[in-house]
Amino acid sequence: MRILDCTDLKCPLPLLRLKIFIHENSETSPIKLITTDQISVRDIPAFCEQAGHEVRFVTDGPPYEFIIALGIG
């Protein structure tokens, strides 16, 4: 599992970093995303649903931790 630590970053930076991380890495293993911005609780699942990725909360923090399984295609 890959880890993307976005603690102390304010919206929209955690979402932007996640998008870049996915785009720049061809690996498809799950991503553990860690954030402290409460807006991430809304934005990350919305992005994942739209992009076809599965997401689940590991903690309801802060910090907030998400496990993201990338969709194929």
C-alpha positions in Angstrom: 0.0 0.0 0.0 1.3 3.4 -0.9 0.9 6.3 1.5 0.1 9.9 0.6 0.5 12.2 3.6 -1.4 15.5 3.1 -1.6 16.5 6.8 -1.8 20.2 7.4 -2.7 21.0 3.8 -5.9 23.0 3.2 -8.4 22.3 0.6 -8.0 21.9 -2.4 -4.4 20.8 -1.9 -5.1 17.2 -0.6 -7.3 16.5 -3.6 -4.9 18.0 -6.1 -2.0 16.0 -4.6 -4.1 12.9 -4.8 -4.9 13.5 -8.5 -1.2 14.2 -9.3 -0.1 11.1 -7.3 -2.5 8.9 -9.3 -1.5 10.4 -12.6 2.3 10.2 -12.1 2.3 6.6 -10.8 1.3 3.7 -12.9 1.2 1.4 -9.9 -2.4 0.3 -9.1 -1.9 -0.8 -5.5 -4.3 1.0 -3.0 -3.4 4.4 -1.6 -3.7 5.4 2.0 -4.4 9.1 2.1 -4.0 11.0 5.3 -5.5 14.5 5.7 -6.4 16.9 8.4 -8.7 19.2 6.5 -12.3 18.4 7.2 -13.4 19.4 3.7 -11.5 16.3 2.5 -14.3 14.2 4.0 -16.6 15.6 1.3 -14.2 16.1 -1.6 -12.2 12.9 -1.6 -15.2 10.5 -1.8 -16.9 12.7 -4.4 -13.7 12.7 -6.6 -13.3 8.9 -6.2 -16.9 8.2 -7.1 -16.6 10.4 -10.2 -13.3 8.8 -11.2 -14.5 5.2 -10.6 -12.3 4.5 -7.6 -13.4 2.8 -4.4 -12.8 4.7 -1.2 -13.4 3.9 2.5 -12.7 5.8 5.7 -10.3 4.2 8.1 -10.7 6.9 10.7 -13.1 9.7 11.1 -10.3 11.9 12.6 -8.7 14.3 12.4 -6.5 13.1 11.0 -8.8 11.6 8.4 -7.5 8.4 6.7 -8.9 7.0 3.5 -8.1 3.8 1.6 -8.5 4.3 -2.1 -8.6 1.4 -4.5 -8.0 2.6 -8.0 -10.6 1.7 -10.7 -9.2 0.2 -13.9 -9.8 2.0 -17.1 
